[in-house]
Amino acid sequence: MTVALEADGRTATVRVGDDGPGIPDDRKETVFEPRTGTDHGFGLYLVRTLVVSYGGEIRVEDNEPRGSVFLVELPAIPVP
């Protein structure tokens, strides 16, 4: 697993990557929906709900050569 933080003054982006089997393209949007069962649970839905409530976005991309990368983008907060 890798974790990285990038900030440019307007946004802060956290990238969390793994080298697991990845998420198929047709599931990348639905993985953030609430669901019960064996394929995934409540966690990503909760993360998305919290990120959006703070004005941010979350998405998933492919990690090369294998796995997934979750990107969480949040607006930067001005420091007084």
N, C-alpha and C positions, 0 to 999 in steps of 0.2 A: 504494500500500500504506500502511496505517496500523497503528501499534503503540501500544497503551496499556496501562498497568499500574494496577490498583486494589488496595488493601490495606485490610483492616478490622481487623487484629489477629488474626483467626482464619484467614483465607485471603488468598492473593494470587492475583489473576486477571490473566492476560496475554491481551489481545485482539489478534489479528492479522487484519486485514481487507484484502480486495482488491476490485477492480471488474471481475473477469473474468466468464466466463459463468455462474459459480455451480455448485452441485452439486444435481442433482435430488433431491427429497425421498426417493425410493425408494433412493437411493444413500448417503444421509447416514450410515447405520449401517455399511454394508459398506466404506466408504472407509478404515476403520481396520484392516481385515483384511489379512493378508499375501497378496500376489498378484503375479504377474508378467504382463507383457503390455504392451499399448500404452495402456491407460486409466489406470493408476497403478502405482506400484511399492512399494518396501519402506519408504519414508521415513515415512509417516504411521503405519504399524504400529509402527515403531521408536519414534517419538515417544510413541505411546500406551503402549507397554510401559514406557518410562522414567517417564512421568508416573504411571502406576498403581503402579509399584514405589516411588515416593516418597509414596504415599497420596493422589494427586491424581486428577483427572478431566480429560478432553478431550472437546469436542463441537464440532460445526459447526452454524452457523445461517446464515440468509440475511442478506446485507448489502443495505441499501436505498440506492439504487434497484436495484443489481445487484451480483452477486459473492457472496463467502462471508466469514464471520467464523469463525475458529477461536478457541475459548476454552479456555485451560489454567488450571485451578484447582489450586493447591497449598496444603497446610496451612502456615500461618505458623510460623516457628521462633522461639521466645522468645529475645530478646537479653538476655544476662546484664547 
